[in-house]
Amino acid sequence: MFQNSDVDNQILLRWKNGDQKAFEEFYRKYSISLLEIANRKTNDFESAQEIIQDVFLAFYNSKDRIGDNPDLYLKGILKHKIFDYARKGKIKIMPLDEYGHTYSESVANYMYDDIYAKELDEKIKTTIDKLPGQCRTVFLMSRIENLTYPEIAAQLGISVKTVEVHIGKALKYLREHLDYQLLCLLVLSCWIK
């Protein structure tokens, strides 16, 4: 479904050069598959439709920041929009156990309890604070400020490869030092904002 192709890059180049029909081509090509993903994740078709509109609005406004993978960029926006909707309480993403079954409502309510969330938030922040200096800086610029790797590299005067190495080290450290539940919460970005 999502495969980078020369065709996508050509469409992107046309769009960056002012061809508005190129944006419409992206919309026609990816809107249905993104809607299917959003609907599966939210189990709410109306919310999924709203999310897709937000995704393409963000995509449109990010035209100049999109790199060689417009399809992956769209999928990344979709992931963030779903989490934003969940964080704002517009949808509820039910947690799954190791067998793919939803937990009972009482467990789900407990997981989203404010006190519990603050405690998890503090554990995540403490673990991130233990990352080495530049590794932590790069990770926060990527995950908090939502900067691309090239933007981070330019701001810090390092190569994109060095940014990738720092992100890899940070994620490895976090996987090793956070339990599964905290790592999921970090990925869901519930502590950001």
Secondary structure, 3 states (H helix, E strand, C coil): CCCCCHHHHHHHHHHHCCCHHHHHHHHHHHHHHHHHHHHHHHCCHHHHHHHHHHHHHHHHHCHHHCCCCHHHHHHHHHHHHHHHHHHCCCCCCCCECCCCCECCHHHHHHHCCHHHHHHHHHHHHHHHHCCCHHHHHHHHHHHCCCCCHHHHHHHHCCCHHHHHHHHHHHHHHHHHHCCHHHHHHHHCCCCCC
